[in-house]
């Protein structure tokens, strides 16, 4: 499980997601960001994100997203 942001100093979150998924295809990615642009959310999901949350959503929503993502593909 990796929680990442879109804006990071060296490698942006979308590039990070792409590289992680290439190296570790089973990794679960959750984006936690201030960016409300739906185009970024769509792009994050295309890169393999299991969730996309706004930082203003609060800790409880993040915990819910982590639990939900950890259950994906466990049927």
C-alpha positions in Angstrom: 0.0 0.0 0.0 1.4 3.4 -1.1 -0.2 6.7 -0.3 1.2 9.4 -2.6 0.4 12.9 -3.7 0.3 14.3 -7.2 2.8 17.1 -6.4 6.2 15.9 -5.1 9.6 17.5 -5.4 11.5 15.0 -7.6 9.0 12.7 -9.3 5.4 13.6 -9.6 2.8 11.2 -8.2 1.5 10.0 -11.6 5.1 9.1 -12.8 5.7 7.5 -9.4 2.5 5.4 -9.8 3.5 4.3 -13.3 7.0 3.2 -12.1 5.6 1.4 -9.1 3.0 -0.5 -11.1 5.7 -1.6 -13.6 7.9 -2.8 -10.8 5.3 -4.1 -8.3 2.0 -4.7 -10.3 0.2 -5.8 -7.1 0.9 -2.6 -5.2 -2.2 -0.6 -4.1 -1.9 3.1 -4.7 -4.0 5.8 -3.0 -3.6 9.4 -4.1 -4.0 11.9 -1.2 -3.9 15.4 -2.8 -5.3 18.9 -2.7 -5.9 18.8 -6.5 -9.7 18.7 -7.2 -9.3 18.5 -11.0 -11.3 15.5 -12.1 -8.9 15.0 -15.0 -6.1 14.2 -12.6 -8.3 11.7 -10.7 -9.1 10.0 -14.0 -5.4 9.9 -15.0 -4.5 8.5 -11.5 -7.0 5.7 -11.9 -5.6 5.0 -15.4 -2.2 4.6 -13.8 -3.6 2.0 -11.4 -4.7 4.0 -8.4 -7.1 2.2 -6.0 -8.3 5.5 -4.6 -8.1 9.3 -5.0 -8.9 11.5 -2.0 -8.7 15.1 -1.2 -6.6 16.1 1.8 -9.6 18.0 3.2 -11.5 14.6 3.3 -10.0 13.8 6.7 -8.2 10.9 8.3 -11.3 8.7 8.6 -11.8 8.7 4.8 -8.2 7.9 4.3 -8.5 4.9 6.6 -11.6 3.8 4.8 -9.8 4.0 1.5 -6.9 2.0 2.7 -9.2 -0.8 4.0 -11.2 -0.7 0.8 -8.1 -0.9 -1.4 -6.6 -3.7 0.6 -9.8 -5.8 -0.1 -9.6 -5.3 -3.9 -8.9 -8.5 -5.8 -9.4 -10.7 -2.7 -12.5 -12.6 -3.7 
